[in-house]
Amino acid sequence: MTAPDLAWQAEALCAQTGADFFFPEPGSSVREAKRICGLCPIRPACLEYALDHDERFGVWGGLSEKERLALRRTAR
């Protein structure tokens, strides 16, 4: 088993802004995280990583936990 290539994370805008936006307290807004993701050129790789690794918390690739779950369900 090989470790995933995470080099893309260094280029991600979230790496330059901090995790607070991307892992908000329950019930908090994810609007700012989604705005940053919308500007990020790495967004597709981030979303692919989150879906491949079943990330259950935070905003990844511009989608919240609930949005990724819904995407997984429709992909079946």
Secondary structure, DSSP 8 states (H G I E B T S, - for coil): ------GGGGG-THHHH-TTTTS--TT---HHHHHHHHH-TTHHHHHHHHHHTT--SS-BTTB-HHHHHHHHHHH-
